Amino acid sequence: MTLAPEAPHALEAVAVRFSPDGTPLAVRHDGQIWVVDPDVDTAHWFTRDSWWDTQRSTPPGVGNVVDIEYWRVQVRLGPSTSALRTFELRRDPLAQQWLLESITDNRGQP
């Protein structure tokens, strides 16, 4: 499945490469490498999962099962001067897989 700015609400699994300090460097999406622009600020935040709706049960001591992690990054296709796009990435509690939640093109239109 190709997630495009015209259809930004489907979640698609992506691979994210991080720096040693935990900042995203690149995203593999749809068979291509999108490089995070180091000159543009990234946003990193957490939201709470509605655990009462998910029926998620875990044994005591497992750790944090309610914080959903997000990154918003500006990316370019490979090491080029292609137009910037904004990728919003998310990772659910207890998951290792990152999901591409949305793509916004350089004009700010989802």
N, C-alpha and C positions, 0 to 999 in steps of 0.2 A: 504494500500500500504506500502511496506517495502522499505525504502530508504537505499541502501547498497553502499559500496565503488565502486562497479561495475557500479552503476547507480546514480552518485552523482548530477545530474542536475535537478531533479524533486523537486518541492517545496512541503513540507509536513508540516501541522500544528503540532506544538508541544507545550507542556506546559513547562514553565521555572519558576523555583523557584529562587527568588532573596534574597540576604542578605538585612538587613536594609539600608546598604549604596549603594544598587543598583547593586551589583556584582552577576552574576549567580552562584548558588550553585548546581543545578541539572536540568536535562532535562528529561522529560517523552517523550520517542520516541518508537513507535511500542509496547506499553504496558509494557515497561521496564523503570526503573529509571537508568539514566546515571549520575554519580556523577562527578562534576567538580573537578579536581585535584587541591588542594590549593597550591601545591608546584610548579606549572607551571604557568607562566605568561599568562594572558588573553589579548586579544586585543579588543579595543572598538573604533568604528569610525562611522562617518556619511558620506553618499554620497547624492548627489542631484538627485531627481527624475526629469525626463524630463517632467515637468508639461505641456509644450506646446504640447506634444504628447498624454497625458493621457486625455485631455479634462475634467479634474477634476475642478469642480466649487464649491466654497464654499462662504457662506456669509461673508461680511467683519467682521473682529474681531475674526474669528474662531481660528486663530493661525497658526502654522507652518504646511504647507501641502506639503512641498517638500523634507524634510530631511528623508532619509531612514537610520534607525539605524541598526548597525551590531555588533555582538560579535563573536569572534573566541575563543573557549574554548577547553581545553584538558579534555576528560572525560574517565571514566572507568565504566564498568557495575557494578552497585551496589557498596557496600563497599568491593570490592575484589581487587586482584592483577592482574586483566585482563589487556590485552594490552591497551595502550592509543589509543584513536581515537580523531581526531580533528573535532569538529562540527562547522560549520559556520551558525550562526543564523541571521535572518533579520526580521525587523518589518517595514512595510510600513507606510507612513504618514496616520494619522486618523484611524489606526488599533490598536487593542489591542492584536491581535493574533500574536504570534511569528511563523516564518516559518524556517524549517531546509532547508538551501540552498545547503549544501554539507557536505559530510563525507569523511575524509581522514584517512586511516589506519596508524598504527604506523611506517610504512616504508616510509611514505611521498607520497604514490601513491594514487591519487584520484580514 
